[in-house]
Amino acid sequence: MLGGIGAGANSTASMAILSSMGSKQREKYIGWGEAACGVGLLFGPLMGAGLYDIGGYIMPFATFGKLH
């Protein structure tokens, strides 16, 4: 439940920040933000499942943990 509240607050705050950008560029920034979210929701589970098949449970965490 706490994760859902946090995700909702994050989504709301992100849109508020994007909509406060310059008035001429506002639609472009919101579009890029929504596109990035959509691509992440599309490819994230696919990449996670592929890594799970390759190396088991720990592989997705080890792969993306090393990127940061």
Contacts in CASP RR format, 6 or more apart in sequence:
PFRMAT RR
TARGET T0000
AUTHOR 0000-0000-0000
METHOD contacts of the structure
MODEL  1
MLGGIGAGANSTASMAILSSMGSKQREKYIGWGEAACGVGLLFGPLMGAG
LYDIGGYIMPFATFGKLH
14 33 0 8 1.000
15 30 0 8 1.000
18 26 0 8 1.000
18 29 0 8 1.000
18 30 0 8 1.000
18 33 0 8 1.000
19 26 0 8 1.000
19 30 0 8 1.000
21 29 0 8 1.000
47 60 0 8 1.000
48 60 0 8 1.000
51 59 0 8 1.000
51 60 0 8 1.000
51 63 0 8 1.000
52 59 0 8 1.000
52 60 0 8 1.000
END
